[in-house]
Amino acid sequence: MPATIATRWVQFFTHPKVKTAIAVYIFITGLVYFFLLRNLWDPKGLQLLADVVLHYVMPVLFGIEWLFLTAKGHLRWQDTLRWLVFPIAFAIWALLGGQCLGFIRTLLLMPLTWATLVCLSTFCGWRWGLLSLA
């Protein structure tokens, strides 16, 4: 019996490499929010509750879940290059949208130019490449 679409998605998102990539994205997002973005607004009421749950509680819970319930035996340093595809693709998408719209909607990418994106992606690839050799 063929697997349903929902089953395929569950299998994909529960794969250790995918869960690790998501954990990295959540961790980086949490750090960026905590150090750069949390003081840009002052949520009240339900917005405050949603803000705390989304940016503080969920990253910790996902990190605990990843730490104790995700098999890590098949993870390799080379996987980190694949994990960079999404953030780099998002940055390119945001910059292209900024070119078309005349402004960049993503606050963190405002100072980012094409040159810095190329330098950053080259540096990250070089750095992770060296770590994968270790």
C-alpha positions as CSV (number, residue, x, y, z in Angstrom):
1,M,0.0,0.0,0.0
2,P,1.6,3.3,-1.0
3,A,2.3,5.9,1.7
4,T,0.0,8.8,1.9
5,I,1.3,12.4,1.4
6,A,1.0,13.1,5.1
7,T,3.0,10.0,5.9
8,R,5.7,11.1,3.5
9,W,5.9,14.5,5.2
10,V,6.1,13.0,8.6
11,Q,8.9,10.7,7.5
12,F,10.7,13.6,6.0
13,F,10.4,15.9,9.0
14,T,11.3,13.1,11.5
15,H,14.5,12.2,9.7
16,P,17.5,12.9,12.0
17,K,19.3,15.1,9.4
18,V,16.1,17.2,8.7
19,K,15.4,17.5,12.5
20,T,19.0,18.6,13.1
21,A,18.8,21.2,10.3
22,I,15.5,22.5,11.8
23,A,17.2,22.6,15.3
24,V,20.0,24.7,13.8
25,Y,17.5,27.1,12.2
26,I,15.5,27.5,15.4
27,F,18.6,28.0,17.5
28,I,20.0,30.7,15.2
29,T,16.6,32.4,14.9
30,G,16.2,32.4,18.7
31,L,19.7,33.9,19.2
32,V,19.0,36.6,16.5
33,Y,15.6,37.4,18.1
34,F,17.0,37.6,21.6
35,F,20.1,39.7,20.8
36,L,18.8,41.9,18.0
37,L,15.1,42.0,17.7
38,R,13.4,41.6,21.1
39,N,13.8,45.3,22.0
40,L,12.3,46.6,18.7
41,W,8.7,46.1,20.0
42,D,6.8,45.9,23.3
43,P,4.1,43.2,23.0
44,K,1.2,43.2,25.5
45,G,-1.4,40.6,26.4
46,L,-1.8,37.8,23.9
47,Q,1.0,39.2,21.7
48,L,3.3,38.9,24.7
49,L,2.2,35.3,25.3
50,A,2.7,34.4,21.7
51,D,6.1,36.1,21.6
52,V,7.3,34.3,24.7
53,V,6.0,30.9,23.5
54,L,7.3,31.3,20.0
55,H,10.8,32.8,20.7
56,Y,11.7,31.3,24.1
57,V,9.6,28.3,25.0
58,M,9.5,26.5,21.7
59,P,13.2,26.7,20.9
60,V,14.1,25.3,24.3
61,L,11.5,22.5,23.9
62,F,12.6,21.6,20.4
63,G,16.3,21.6,21.6
64,I,15.4,19.2,24.4
65,E,13.5,17.0,22.1
66,W,16.4,17.0,19.6
67,L,19.0,16.4,22.3
68,F,17.2,13.4,23.8
69,L,15.0,11.9,21.1
70,T,16.9,12.3,17.8
71,A,19.3,9.7,16.6
72,K,22.6,11.3,15.8
73,G,24.6,8.4,14.6
74,H,24.2,9.2,10.9
75,L,25.0,12.9,11.1
76,R,28.1,14.1,9.3
77,W,29.9,17.4,9.0
78,Q,29.2,17.4,5.3
79,D,25.5,17.7,6.1
80,T,26.0,21.3,7.3
81,L,26.5,22.4,3.7
82,R,23.0,21.2,2.9
83,W,21.6,22.9,5.9
84,L,23.0,26.2,4.6
85,V,20.9,25.9,1.4
86,F,17.7,27.2,3.0
87,P,19.1,30.3,4.7
88,I,21.1,31.3,1.7
89,A,18.1,30.7,-0.6
90,F,15.9,32.8,1.7
91,A,18.5,35.6,1.7
92,I,18.6,35.5,-2.1
93,W,14.8,35.5,-2.3
94,A,14.5,38.4,0.1
95,L,17.2,40.4,-1.8
96,L,15.4,39.7,-5.2
97,G,12.1,40.7,-3.7
98,G,13.8,43.9,-2.4
99,Q,15.1,44.6,-5.9
100,C,11.6,44.2,-7.4
101,L,9.8,46.1,-4.6
102,G,12.4,48.8,-4.0
103,F,12.9,47.9,-0.4
104,I,13.9,44.8,1.7
105,R,11.1,43.6,3.9
106,T,13.3,41.5,6.1
107,L,14.8,43.7,8.8
108,L,18.0,41.7,9.2
109,L,18.9,41.8,5.5
110,M,18.6,45.6,5.1
111,P,22.4,46.2,5.4
112,L,23.1,43.0,3.3
113,T,24.1,43.5,-0.3
114,W,24.8,41.0,-3.0
115,A,28.6,41.4,-2.4
116,T,28.3,40.6,1.3
117,L,26.0,37.7,0.6
118,V,28.6,36.2,-1.8
119,C,31.4,36.8,0.7
120,L,29.4,35.3,3.6
121,S,28.4,32.2,1.6
122,T,31.9,31.7,0.4
123,F,33.3,32.1,3.9
124,C,30.7,29.7,5.4
125,G,31.4,27.1,2.7
126,W,35.1,27.4,3.2
127,R,34.8,27.2,7.0
128,W,32.4,24.2,7.0
129,G,34.6,22.5,4.4
130,L,37.6,22.7,6.7
131,L,35.6,21.4,9.6
132,S,34.4,18.5,7.6
133,L,38.0,17.5,7.0
134,A,38.8,17.4,10.7
